[in-house]
């Protein structure tokens, strides 16, 4: 048993991290909701308005990340391993950054039309974000909530696999049907970043599963 694990038996845990984790997860859900709202509109003006909101949410996420790192540097005893705290907050930040990346490219590229699959993938990303929020809420008492956390993480993995399927079908159809090279490149890039969002939600899930294993 290493010294950190030994000390955790005798020193009260620092619970100041959990509000930060929960705030970050809620912020992720907010970004996902805004992306879904953005994809219900076709006008550039609407896209740009919602993109500004997503940028604000991303900035809030950066502030939460900084607060977490500051707290990490100040804390002697943490609720779980420091590298896992760092990884958890960093991977959540990655998802929000990628959501912002999707919104930014829609505004920059101005595709002639938004593919229906964008919204389908975004809805699944929102679903995964809500599972992340649920599992992080349960981490406050990981031992008691182990089954619920595990199920949420498994659902995130299933969602990621489903997004992959939608992505590959959409890419195949795009290269088969799109005759405008510029539109092909625009849509290809937007699809790529949407798929990356889903991959990054699974990265968050993997960190949470690693935390559960270490706490067992």
C-alpha positions in Angstrom: 0.0 0.0 0.0 1.5 3.4 -1.0 1.6 6.3 1.5 -1.3 8.2 -0.2 -3.6 5.2 0.2 -2.4 4.6 3.7 -3.0 8.2 4.7 -6.5 8.2 3.2 -7.6 5.7 5.8 -6.8 8.2 8.6 -7.1 11.7 7.2 -10.4 13.2 6.2 -10.9 13.5 2.5 -11.1 16.9 0.9 -14.6 17.1 -0.5 -14.0 20.5 -2.1 -13.4 18.8 -5.4 -16.8 17.3 -5.9 -18.7 20.7 -6.4 -16.1 21.5 -9.1 -16.6 18.2 -10.8 -20.4 18.6 -10.7 -20.2 22.2 -12.0 -17.9 21.1 -14.8 -20.3 18.2 -15.8 -23.3 20.6 -15.8 -21.3 23.0 -18.0 -20.7 20.1 -20.4 -24.4 19.4 -20.5 -25.1 23.1 -21.2 -22.6 23.1 -24.1 -24.2 20.0 -25.5 -27.7 21.5 -25.2 -26.6 24.7 -27.0 -25.1 22.7 -29.8 -28.4 20.8 -30.3 -30.3 24.1 -30.3 -27.9 25.6 -32.8 -28.5 22.6 -35.2 -32.2 23.3 -35.2 -31.6 26.6 -37.1 -30.5 27.1 -40.7 -29.7 30.8 -40.6 -26.1 32.0 -40.2 -27.3 34.8 -37.8 -28.8 32.2 -35.5 -25.7 30.1 -35.6 -23.5 33.0 -34.7 -25.7 34.0 -31.8 -25.6 30.5 -30.3 -21.9 30.1 -31.0 -21.3 33.1 -28.8 -23.2 31.4 -26.0 -21.2 28.2 -26.5 -17.9 30.2 -26.4 -19.1 31.7 -23.0 -19.8 28.2 -21.7 -16.3 27.1 -22.9 -14.8 30.0 -21.0 -16.7 28.9 -17.9 -15.2 25.5 -18.3 -11.7 26.9 -18.5 -12.3 28.7 -15.3 -13.5 25.6 -13.6 -10.5 23.7 -14.9 -8.2 26.4 -13.5 -10.0 26.3 -10.1 -9.6 22.5 -9.9 -5.9 22.7 -10.7 -5.4 25.4 -8.0 -7.3 23.3 -5.5 -5.3 20.2 -6.5 -2.0 22.1 -5.8 -3.3 23.2 -2.4 -4.7 19.9 -1.2 -2.8 17.3 0.8 -5.4 14.6 0.7 -7.6 14.2 -2.4 -10.8 12.1 -2.9 -8.9 10.0 -5.4 -5.5 10.0 -7.2 -4.2 13.3 -8.3 -3.6 12.1 -11.9 -7.2 10.9 -12.1 -8.5 14.3 -11.0 -6.3 16.0 -13.6 -7.4 13.5 -16.3 -11.1 13.8 -15.4 -11.2 17.6 -15.6 -9.0 17.7 -18.7 -11.1 15.2 -20.6 -14.3 17.1 -19.8 -12.6 20.2 -21.0 -11.7 18.4 -24.2 -15.4 17.6 -24.9 -16.5 21.2 -24.4 -13.6 22.4 -26.6 -14.7 20.0 -29.4 -18.3 21.1 -29.1 -17.1 24.7 -29.4 -15.0 23.5 -32.4 -18.2 22.1 -34.2 -20.0 25.4 -33.6 -17.1 27.5 -34.7 -16.7 25.6 -38.0 -20.4 25.8 -38.8 -20.1 29.5 -38.5 -16.8 29.8 -40.4 -17.6 27.3 -43.2 -21.3 28.2 -43.6 -22.2 24.9 -45.3 -25.1 25.3 -47.8 -27.2 23.0 -45.6 -26.8 21.3 -42.2 -26.8 17.5 -42.7 -29.6 15.8 -40.6 -26.9 13.5 -39.2 -25.3 16.5 -37.4 -28.4 16.7 -35.2 -28.6 13.0 -34.7 -24.9 12.8 -33.6 -25.3 15.9 -31.4 -28.3 14.4 -29.6 -26.2 11.3 -28.8 -23.4 13.5 -27.5 -25.9 15.3 -25.2 -27.1 11.9 -24.0 -23.5 10.9 -23.2 -23.0 14.2 -21.4 -26.0 13.6 -19.2 -24.6 10.1 -18.3 -21.3 11.8 -17.4 -23.2 14.2 -15.2 -25.0 11.3 -13.5 -21.8 9.3 -12.9 -19.9 12.3 -11.6 -22.7 13.1 -9.2 -22.5 9.5 -7.9 -18.7 9.8 -7.4 -19.3 11.6 -4.1 -20.0 8.2 -2.7 -18.4 5.9 -5.3 -18.5 2.8 -3.1 -22.3 3.0 -2.6 -23.0 4.0 -6.2 -20.6 1.7 -7.9 -23.3 -0.2 -9.9 -25.0 3.0 -11.0 -21.7 4.6 -12.1 -20.7 1.4 -14.0 -24.0 1.3 -15.8 -23.7 5.0 -16.8 -20.1 4.4 -18.1 -21.3 1.4 -20.1 -24.1 3.5 -21.6 -21.5 6.1 -22.6 -19.5 3.4 -24.4 -22.6 2.2 -26.2 -23.4 5.8 -27.3 -19.9 6.3 -28.6 -20.1 3.1 -30.7 -23.4 4.3 -32.1 -22.0 7.7 -33.0 -19.2 5.9 -34.8 -21.7 3.9 -36.9 -23.5 7.1 -37.8 -20.2 8.8 -38.7 -19.0 6.1 -41.0 -22.4 5.9 -42.8 -22.5 9.7 -43.2 -19.0 9.8 -44.5 -19.7 7.1 -47.1 -22.9 8.9 -48.2 -21.1 12.2 -48.3 -18.3 11.0 -50.6 -20.8 9.2 -52.8 -23.4 12.0 -53.2 -21.7 15.3 -52.7 -20.5 16.8 -56.0 -19.2 20.1 -54.7 -15.6 19.7 -53.4 -15.9 22.6 -51.1 -19.1 21.3 -49.5 -17.6 17.9 -49.2 -14.6 19.2 -47.3 -16.7 21.4 -45.0 -19.1 18.6 -44.1 -16.3 16.1 -43.7 -14.5 18.3 -41.1 -17.7 19.0 -39.2 -18.6 15.3 -39.0 -15.0 14.5 -37.9 -15.2 16.9 -34.9 -18.7 15.6 -34.0 -17.3 12.1 -33.9 -14.3 13.3 -31.9 -16.8 14.7 -29.3 -18.2 11.2 -28.8 -14.7 9.7 -28.5 -13.9 12.2 -25.8 -17.0 11.4 -23.8 -15.7 7.9 -23.7 -12.3 9.2 -22.5 -14.2 10.7 -19.5 -15.9 7.4 -18.9 -12.6 5.6 -19.0 -11.2 7.8 -16.3 -14.3 7.3 -14.1 -14.0 3.5 -14.5 -10.3 3.7 -13.6 -11.2 5.7 -10.4 -13.7 3.0 -9.5 -11.1 0.2 -9.9 -8.6 2.0 -7.7 -11.2 2.7 -5.0 -12.3 -1.0 -4.9 
